[in-house]
Amino acid sequence: MVHKIMLVEDDQQILELMEILLTRIGYEPLIVPDVLEALEMVKKDPPALILLDVMMKPMDGWEFLKKIREEYGMKDLPVILFTASPSVEEQFKSMHDTRLGVLEKPVSIADLRKGIGKFLGK
């Protein structure tokens, strides 16, 4: 069975590149450019893992994460914060969430495989 990975990202070029990379390393990408649409999709049919951009509007990645963890009760759903901001690492460490990871943009295919593999064992 191929794992579905949701990519929540508002940059079209990154979405297109990540769709190619995720497919190449054996996953089924669910590409979602709208953070509010992503919330609805997660609620109805949670993916195996979420790659989540931090800097989005009208809701940022931290707000999205809080909503799925606290309101939806999805504490075991793996989420990898996907960001170009080095300050995210500090906030990530303070959260003590074992189902949360960070990947910095731009990401190599090796780092992407390793980051996802940490949670999905592939």
N, C-alpha and C positions, 0 to 999 in steps of 0.2 A: 504494500500500500504506500502510495506517495503522500508525504506530509504536505498539507496546505500551509503556506506561510503568507500572512497578510503583511503587505508593505503599506504603511500609512505615511505618505510623503506628498507635499504639495508642489514639488519641483518636477516638471514633466520629463526633463532630460534624465534626472536621477531615476525616476520611475522606469523609464525605458531601459536604461542600463541594468538596473537591478532585476528587472524581469528576465533579461537575457542571462544574467549571472545565476539567479536562483534556478532557472530551468536547466542550465548547464551542469549545476552540481546536484541535480536530481530531485528538486522540489517543485511543487505546483504553486506558482505565485498568484496571490490575489492582490491586484494592484488597486489601491484606493486613494485617490487624490484629495478626498474630502473627509476631514476628521469626524464630522458629525455623522456622515454616512457610515464610516468605519465603526462607530459606536453601535449603530443599529445592526450592522452585520455581525459584530462580535456577540451581541446579545442573542441573536437568532441562531447563529451557527459558528461557534468559536473555532478558530483555526488551531493548528498545532502550536504555532508560535506567531508573535507579532514583531515586526521590525518597525519601530516607531520613531519618526522624526520628532525632534524636541521643539523646534521653532516653527509653529504653524498658527493659523488663525481660522476661526474665531476662538479656538481652544488649543492650548499648547500641549505638548506631549506629557508634561507632568500632570496636567488636569485630566487628560485622557486616562493616564495610568491610575490616578486616584479614583476616578469614576469606576473603572472596571474592577479594581481591587476592593473598594469599599461598598459601592452601591450595587454592583453586579455580583460581588462575592467571588470573583475569579482570582483568588490568591495563588493558585497553582498554574495558571496560564503563563508560560514563559514569554517575556517581553525583552527585546533588545532595543535600547535607545540608540538611535542612529543619528549622529550629530557631527557638526563641524566645530562645535564649541568645546574647548578644553575644560571649561568650568563645570561641565556636566559631570565629569568624573568625581569631583568633590561631593556634589549633592548625591550622586549615586552611592558612594561609599557610606554616607550617613544614613541611608535608608535601611540597610541590613535586610534586604529582600533577596532571598536565595534564588528566586525565579526571575531575576532581573540582571541584564548584562548591558554592556556599552560597546558600540563599535564606532570608531571615528571615521568621518568622511574625509577624503575618498578611501574606500575600503578595497582591499585586494581580494581576489577570489579565495586565496588561502585563509585570510583572516575571517572572511564571511563563512566559509566552511567550518572553521574551527569554532567561531562564535555560536553558530547554530548547533553544531555537533555537541557542544557543552550541554545543551538542553535536550536535544532529540537523539543523541547517541549515534549519529551517522558519520 
